[in-house]
Amino acid sequence: MAAVKPFRIDIAESELEDLRSRLANTRWPEKETPDDWSQGIPLAYVKEVADYWRGAYDWRRAEARINAHEQFTTEIDGLDIHFLHIRSPHEHALPLVMTHGWPGSIVEFLKVIGPLTRPEEHGGDSADAFHLVCPALPGYGFSGKPAEPGWGVEKIADTWAALMARLGYGRYVAQGGDWGAGVTMHIGPRDPDHCAAIHLNMVIATPDPDTMGDLTPQEKLALEGMASYQKWDSGYSKQQSTRPQTLGYGLVDSPVGQMAWILEKFWRWTDCDGHPENALTRDEMLDNVMLYWLTRSGASSARLYWESFGGGFDGFEIATPVGCSIFPKEIFRCSRRWAEKRYPNIIHWNELEKGGHFAAFEQPELFVTEVRDCFRSVRQ
C-alpha cells in the first residue's frame, strides 16, 4: 500500500519577505470610475488590504492554526494529495470527506472541525461525531499540480474514493460546495458500495420546463440570479475554463492580483450586505489567499475549470441519498421540485435564512447543524 506521510506546513521566511517586497512595489491602476463595486473590487479597498497584508498580517498564526490539525500527503495515480485527517475520539464516528472549491481551500473548514469531530465539546451530542478527511483539490494548496490533462471532477471523485479506502474507511459519507459539490455529486454514483450518502451546499439542478408557467417566488428569484450571474458575474469562469495558463502568469507573479481575484468573490458570493468583511474577517480571507499565493496555484487551480466546466455538474441523475442545504446568497439556487427531478432520494432539505456560497466559512454553526441533520439517518 502506498505510504500516507505526515505533513506539516513550514514556509521559509524568505517567501514571506518576498511577498512583502512585492506588495511594497505594486504597480497600481487608476481608480475605478463609479463609486461602487460594479467595475470590480475598488482601488481604495485593495490598497487598504494590501497595506494590512504587508504590515500587520501574521502568516505564522495561520500556519500554526492549520498545523494544529493532523495533516498528511499520499500519492494516488501519480499525484501527491494533501489532506487534513482528524479522527474523532468516538470510535462510532461516521467517516466524512469534505471538499472545498474555488476560490476556497481547506481553510474554509477550520471552524467546523471541532464541532464535527468532538460535538459534545461544542453543544452537540457525541452520537453525531464524524471522522473528518479534508483534501486539497489537485492543483490547489499543498496538493500536487497535475502535469497532464485528465484531472476533472470525475477523476478527483475516484481519487477521493481511493483515499478513503486507503485510510481504512469501508463506509463513508461525502460533503461539498462549489467544485467540491461537483466532486461530491460524482462520488456517490461512482463509489456506491462505500459512499452511503452525500450532502451539498450548492445544489445544481436544471429548472424544470414543466414549471415555467407556475413558478414560485423562490424559483423566480433563482432564475433572476442565474441571469445576473451570466451577465455580470461569470467572466472569471470563462477565462479560467478557456485560458487558465494565460491568467496564471499574473496571479502567480502579483500578490495583489491574486488577492483581488479572490476577494472580489468573497464580496459577491457571501451574505455580506455589501462588504466582505461583514461575513469574513480580513485575516480569514488572507489566510485563504495565502494558500494560493504561497503554493503558486493561480494557474493550476484555474485548470479545474478547463478540465470540468460545462460537464462536471451536468447530465446525470444521482440516486445516492442526498442532503440539500439552500443558503440564500448561494450563486445557484433551486427549488425542491426542480431538485427532485435529478435527486430522487432526498433525505434532507432545508432552506436557510442567512449564509452564502462559503457555508462552512461564513456560517459554521448553521453548516454543522445541516451536516449533522443530513447524515443522522444513515448512521449505523
Solvent accessible surface area in square Angstrom, and as a share of the most:
residue,aa,sasa,rsa
1,M,198,0.88
2,A,44,0.34
3,A,58,0.45
4,V,51,0.29
5,K,122,0.51
6,P,114,0.72
7,F,60,0.25
8,R,166,0.61
9,I,3,0.01
10,D,119,0.62
11,I,21,0.10
12,A,57,0.45
13,E,82,0.37
14,S,71,0.46
15,E,48,0.22
16,L,10,0.05
17,E,96,0.43
18,D,56,0.29
19,L,7,0.03
20,R,92,0.33
21,S,56,0.36
22,R,88,0.32
23,L,8,0.04
24,A,61,0.47
25,N,111,0.57
26,T,31,0.18
27,R,228,0.83
28,W,87,0.31
29,P,88,0.55
30,E,146,0.66
31,K,104,0.44
32,E,30,0.14
33,T,118,0.69
34,P,38,0.24
35,D,134,0.70
36,D,70,0.37
37,W,36,0.13
38,S,80,0.52
39,Q,117,0.52
40,G,17,0.16
41,I,28,0.14
42,P,18,0.11
43,L,30,0.15
44,A,74,0.58
45,Y,16,0.06
46,V,8,0.05
47,K,80,0.34
48,E,90,0.40
49,V,0,0.00
50,A,4,0.03
51,D,85,0.44
52,Y,61,0.23
53,W,5,0.02
54,R,102,0.37
55,G,69,0.66
56,A,64,0.49
57,Y,24,0.09
58,D,70,0.37
59,W,7,0.03
60,R,82,0.30
61,R,86,0.31
62,A,3,0.02
63,E,16,0.07
64,A,61,0.47
65,R,76,0.28
66,I,1,0.01
67,N,19,0.10
68,A,81,0.63
69,H,45,0.20
70,E,113,0.51
71,Q,7,0.03
72,F,34,0.14
73,T,20,0.12
74,T,3,0.02
75,E,93,0.42
76,I,13,0.07
77,D,99,0.51
78,G,62,0.59
79,L,16,0.08
80,D,74,0.38
81,I,0,0.00
82,H,1,0.00
83,F,0,0.00
84,L,0,0.00
85,H,20,0.09
86,I,24,0.12
87,R,110,0.40
88,S,5,0.03
89,P,68,0.43
90,H,41,0.18
91,E,139,0.62
92,H,108,0.48
93,A,7,0.05
94,L,10,0.05
95,P,15,0.10
96,L,0,0.00
97,V,0,0.00
98,M,0,0.00
99,T,1,0.01
100,H,4,0.02
101,G,4,0.04
102,W,3,0.01
103,P,0,0.00
104,G,1,0.01
105,S,5,0.03
106,I,2,0.01
107,V,2,0.01
108,E,15,0.07
109,F,8,0.03
110,L,15,0.08
111,K,60,0.26
112,V,0,0.00
113,I,3,0.02
114,G,21,0.20
115,P,22,0.14
116,L,0,0.00
117,T,3,0.02
118,R,102,0.37
119,P,0,0.00
120,E,77,0.34
121,E,104,0.47
122,H,93,0.42
123,G,84,0.81
124,G,25,0.24
125,D,83,0.43
126,S,36,0.24
127,A,53,0.41
128,D,10,0.05
129,A,0,0.00
130,F,0,0.00
131,H,5,0.02
132,L,0,0.00
133,V,0,0.00
134,C,0,0.00
135,P,0,0.00
136,A,4,0.03
137,L,0,0.00
138,P,8,0.05
139,G,0,0.00
140,Y,3,0.01
141,G,7,0.07
142,F,42,0.18
143,S,7,0.04
144,G,20,0.19
145,K,87,0.37
146,P,30,0.19
147,A,109,0.84
148,E,119,0.54
149,P,99,0.62
150,G,41,0.39
151,W,16,0.06
152,G,7,0.07
153,V,0,0.00
154,E,64,0.28
155,K,60,0.25
156,I,1,0.01
157,A,0,0.00
158,D,60,0.31
159,T,5,0.03
160,W,1,0.00
161,A,19,0.15
162,A,40,0.31
163,L,0,0.00
164,M,0,0.00
165,A,68,0.52
166,R,53,0.19
167,L,33,0.16
168,G,63,0.61
169,Y,17,0.06
170,G,52,0.50
171,R,75,0.27
172,Y,2,0.01
173,V,0,0.00
174,A,0,0.00
175,Q,1,0.01
176,G,0,0.00
177,G,11,0.11
178,D,16,0.08
179,W,6,0.02
180,G,0,0.00
181,A,0,0.00
182,G,0,0.00
183,V,0,0.00
184,T,0,0.00
185,M,0,0.00
186,H,15,0.06
187,I,1,0.00
188,G,1,0.01
189,P,55,0.35
190,R,117,0.43
191,D,19,0.10
192,P,90,0.56
193,D,126,0.65
194,H,80,0.36
195,C,5,0.03
196,A,22,0.17
197,A,0,0.00
198,I,0,0.00
199,H,0,0.00
200,L,0,0.00
201,N,9,0.05
202,M,7,0.03
203,V,3,0.02
204,I,29,0.15
205,A,7,0.06
206,T,109,0.63
207,P,30,0.19
208,D,14,0.07
209,P,105,0.66
210,D,123,0.64
211,T,10,0.06
212,M,82,0.36
213,G,84,0.81
214,D,100,0.52
215,L,39,0.19
216,T,54,0.31
217,P,106,0.66
218,Q,50,0.22
219,E,0,0.00
220,K,105,0.45
221,L,106,0.53
222,A,2,0.02
223,L,51,0.25
224,E,107,0.48
225,G,22,0.21
226,M,41,0.18
227,A,64,0.49
228,S,40,0.26
229,Y,14,0.05
230,Q,120,0.53
231,K,149,0.63
232,W,179,0.63
233,D,11,0.06
234,S,19,0.13
235,G,53,0.51
236,Y,17,0.07
237,S,2,0.01
238,K,134,0.57
239,Q,60,0.27
240,Q,0,0.00
241,S,18,0.12
242,T,50,0.29
243,R,152,0.55
244,P,10,0.07
245,Q,83,0.37
246,T,85,0.50
247,L,29,0.14
248,G,3,0.03
249,Y,143,0.54
250,G,42,0.40
251,L,10,0.05
252,V,49,0.28
253,D,89,0.46
254,S,39,0.25
255,P,5,0.03
256,V,16,0.09
257,G,26,0.25
258,Q,1,0.01
259,M,0,0.00
260,A,20,0.16
261,W,65,0.23
262,I,0,0.00
263,L,1,0.00
264,E,43,0.19
265,K,7,0.03
266,F,0,0.00
267,W,52,0.18
268,R,93,0.34
269,W,5,0.02
270,T,7,0.04
271,D,45,0.23
272,C,6,0.04
273,D,141,0.73
274,G,48,0.46
275,H,62,0.28
276,P,0,0.00
277,E,56,0.25
278,N,98,0.50
279,A,25,0.19
280,L,3,0.01
281,T,76,0.44
282,R,46,0.17
283,D,42,0.22
284,E,26,0.12
285,M,1,0.00
286,L,0,0.00
287,D,3,0.02
288,N,0,0.00
289,V,0,0.00
290,M,1,0.00
291,L,3,0.02
292,Y,4,0.01
293,W,16,0.06
294,L,10,0.05
295,T,17,0.10
296,R,127,0.46
297,S,0,0.00
298,G,2,0.02
299,A,11,0.09
300,S,6,0.04
301,S,1,0.01
302,A,0,0.00
303,R,80,0.29
304,L,7,0.03
305,Y,7,0.03
306,W,128,0.45
307,E,52,0.23
308,S,7,0.05
309,F,104,0.43
310,G,60,0.58
311,G,40,0.38
312,G,1,0.01
313,F,34,0.14
314,D,77,0.40
315,G,84,0.81
316,F,52,0.22
317,E,112,0.50
318,I,0,0.00
319,A,69,0.53
320,T,15,0.09
321,P,34,0.21
322,V,0,0.00
323,G,0,0.00
324,C,0,0.00
325,S,0,0.00
326,I,9,0.05
327,F,1,0.00
328,P,43,0.27
329,K,107,0.46
330,E,6,0.03
331,I,21,0.10
332,F,49,0.20
333,R,45,0.16
334,C,1,0.01
335,S,7,0.04
336,R,100,0.36
337,R,83,0.30
338,W,0,0.00
339,A,0,0.00
340,E,82,0.37
341,K,129,0.55
342,R,29,0.11
343,Y,0,0.00
344,P,80,0.50
345,N,60,0.31
346,I,26,0.13
347,I,60,0.30
348,H,28,0.13
349,W,41,0.14
350,N,56,0.29
351,E,86,0.38
352,L,23,0.11
353,E,169,0.76
354,K,103,0.44
355,G,0,0.00
356,G,0,0.00
357,H,7,0.03
358,F,6,0.02
359,A,1,0.01
360,A,4,0.03
361,F,1,0.01
362,E,16,0.07
363,Q,44,0.20
364,P,32,0.20
365,E,144,0.65
366,L,52,0.26
367,F,2,0.01
368,V,5,0.03
369,T,64,0.37
370,E,4,0.02
371,V,0,0.00
372,R,29,0.11
373,D,55,0.28
374,C,1,0.01
375,F,0,0.00
376,R,116,0.42
377,S,86,0.55
378,V,21,0.12
379,R,53,0.19
380,Q,186,0.83
